[in-house]
Amino acid sequence: MDFKDQWNLETALKIAQHPTVDSKLWAEAIEWLMIYGPPEIVQLLLHASDVATAESFPELQPTNYTRDGQPCYDIGAIAESLGMDEDDAKKVIAEKEALHNKRHFIDDDDVTKLQ
């Protein structure tokens, strides 16, 4: 069964709001909402992610922004902040791309460079 078909909006929202849900299950629900949820929920989650990243990883700074204004980060810096090898971080992202049938690495042509 595809990841998209494992969830629906109602179930993902219930799990995301549940006070004692298992963290792995919660993360899967949030991941589903970020990929397949309605635009207003995606925007809320992206904002929450920006706040959490700034608070938990203040050393991480965006290197570019997507055309719709989302920050892009250097994969090496992300891996270092998480205490993992850059190649392992790339593998995780490649697995997510395959799971979601969606690109998560952004091409240089699709970003706004910071001055």
C-alpha positions as CSV (number, residue, x, y, z in Angstrom):
1,M,0.0,0.0,0.0
2,D,1.3,3.5,-0.9
3,F,2.1,5.9,1.9
4,K,-0.5,8.2,0.6
5,D,-3.2,5.5,0.9
6,Q,-2.2,4.6,4.5
7,W,-3.7,7.8,5.9
8,N,-6.6,10.2,5.4
9,L,-7.0,13.7,6.6
10,E,-9.3,12.8,9.5
11,T,-7.0,10.1,10.9
12,A,-3.8,12.1,10.5
13,L,-5.4,15.1,12.3
14,K,-6.7,12.9,15.1
15,I,-3.2,11.4,15.6
16,A,-1.5,14.8,15.4
17,Q,-3.7,16.1,18.1
18,H,-3.6,13.1,20.4
19,P,-1.8,13.9,23.7
20,T,-0.2,10.5,24.3
21,V,0.3,9.0,20.8
22,D,3.6,7.2,20.0
23,S,6.2,9.6,18.6
24,K,6.8,7.5,15.5
25,L,3.1,7.3,14.6
26,W,2.8,11.1,15.3
27,A,5.7,11.8,12.9
28,E,4.2,9.7,10.2
29,A,0.9,11.5,10.5
30,I,2.7,14.9,10.3
31,E,4.7,13.7,7.3
32,W,1.5,12.7,5.6
33,L,-0.1,16.0,6.4
34,M,2.9,17.9,5.0
35,I,2.9,16.0,1.8
36,Y,-0.9,15.4,1.2
37,G,-2.7,17.7,3.5
38,P,-4.7,20.8,2.5
39,P,-2.6,23.9,1.7
40,E,-3.6,25.7,4.9
41,I,-2.5,22.8,7.1
42,V,0.7,22.5,5.1
43,Q,1.5,26.2,5.7
44,L,0.8,25.9,9.4
45,L,3.2,22.9,9.6
46,L,5.9,24.6,7.6
47,H,5.7,27.6,9.8
48,A,5.9,25.4,12.9
49,S,8.9,23.6,11.3
50,D,10.7,26.9,10.7
51,V,10.1,27.9,14.3
52,A,11.3,24.6,15.7
53,T,14.4,24.6,13.4
54,A,15.4,28.1,14.5
55,E,14.9,27.2,18.2
56,S,16.5,23.8,18.2
57,F,19.2,24.3,15.6
58,P,20.1,28.0,15.7
59,E,23.3,27.2,13.8
60,L,21.3,26.2,10.7
61,Q,20.8,29.1,8.3
62,P,19.0,28.9,5.0
63,T,21.3,28.9,2.0
64,N,18.5,29.7,-0.5
65,Y,14.7,29.9,-0.8
66,T,12.3,28.2,-3.1
67,R,10.2,30.2,-5.4
68,D,7.3,30.0,-3.0
69,G,9.5,31.3,-0.1
70,Q,10.4,28.1,1.7
71,P,14.0,28.0,3.1
72,C,16.5,25.6,1.7
73,Y,19.4,24.2,3.8
74,D,22.7,22.7,3.0
75,I,22.5,18.9,3.5
76,G,26.0,18.8,5.1
77,A,25.0,21.4,7.7
78,I,21.8,19.5,8.4
79,A,23.7,16.2,8.9
80,E,26.2,17.8,11.1
81,S,23.5,19.4,13.3
82,L,21.8,16.0,13.6
83,G,25.2,14.2,14.4
84,M,25.0,12.0,11.3
85,D,27.0,11.4,8.2
86,E,26.1,13.4,5.2
87,D,25.8,10.3,3.0
88,D,23.4,8.8,5.5
89,A,21.3,12.0,5.5
90,K,21.2,11.9,1.7
91,K,20.0,8.3,1.9
92,V,17.2,9.2,4.2
93,I,16.1,11.9,1.8
94,A,16.3,9.6,-1.1
95,E,14.1,7.1,0.7
96,K,11.6,9.8,1.4
97,E,11.6,10.9,-2.3
98,A,10.9,7.3,-3.3
99,L,8.2,6.8,-0.6
100,H,6.4,10.0,-1.6
101,N,7.2,10.0,-5.3
102,K,8.2,13.6,-4.8
103,R,11.5,15.5,-5.0
104,H,12.8,16.9,-1.8
105,F,16.2,18.0,-3.1
106,I,15.8,21.3,-4.8
107,D,17.8,22.2,-8.0
108,D,19.8,25.4,-8.1
109,D,17.6,26.6,-10.9
110,D,14.5,26.4,-8.7
111,V,15.8,28.6,-5.8
112,T,16.4,32.3,-5.1
113,K,20.0,32.8,-4.1
114,L,20.8,34.7,-1.0
115,Q,23.1,37.7,-1.5
